[in-house]
C-alpha cells in the first residue's frame, strides 16, 4: 500500500505537466495542421520538416537545444534578457520540454483530421454566404472534432511519458520535477524494484487506455469526416 501511495506524487506531477504541455501546444498544433492540410505556400516543406523534427531527434538532443536557448548565456537566458524566466530545473521547464516533444504528434494528427473533412462542404458553406471564420467554426472544426480530440489525447500521452528532454531541462527532483518516467528510472537505479513495478503498472494502464481511446476516436473521425452530402 505504501508503494502505491508513494507513486501518487510522480503521477500527479506527470498529469499536471502533461496537461499544461497539451494546453500550451493544442492551438498552435491545430493551426499548423490546418495550414499544412489546406494551404499551399512557399516554405511548406520546411515547416513540415521543422514541425516533425522532435519525432526523429533523440530526446536528449532536444533537451540540450532547449538548454542552449534558455541557459544562462542563451538567447533567452538570464544574461541576455537581464532576468531569469525560471524554466530550468522547475516543473515549468518540464512543461516546455514535454510540449516540444509532443507538438509533432498534435500537428500531424490535426492535419489528418482536417484532411478528412470534405473540402466541398466548406465550399458549399462559403457559396451560401458564410465567411471564412464561420466556415471554420461551424463546418470545419465540428467535422474535424473527433480527430482533434485524438490529437489532444496523443499529445497528452506523449507528454505524460516524456523522459529524455525533461531529464536535461528539469532534472529529476522528487516532489518537484520527478515525473512518472523519471521516477521509474530513479527507482531502478537504486534498486527500489517494488515501487518501480507499481509505477510501471500505472504507466502501462494509462498508455493502454490512451491508445485504445485514440484508436476508437480515430476510426469514428475517419468515418464522420468522410461523410458525403446526401448520405
Buried (B, 14 or more C-beta within 10 A) or exposed (E): EEBEEBBEBBBEBBBBBBBBBBBBBBEBBBEBBBBBBBEEEEEEEEBBEEBBBBEEBEBEBBBBBBBEEBBEEBEEBBEEEEEEBEBBBBBBBBBBBBBBBBBBBBBBBBBBBBBBBBEEBBEBBBEEEBEEEEBBEEBBBEBBBBBBBBBBBBBBBBBBBBBBBBBBBBBBBEEBBBBBBBBBBBBBEEEBEEBBBBBBEBBEEBEEEBEEBBEEBBEBBBEBBEEEEEE
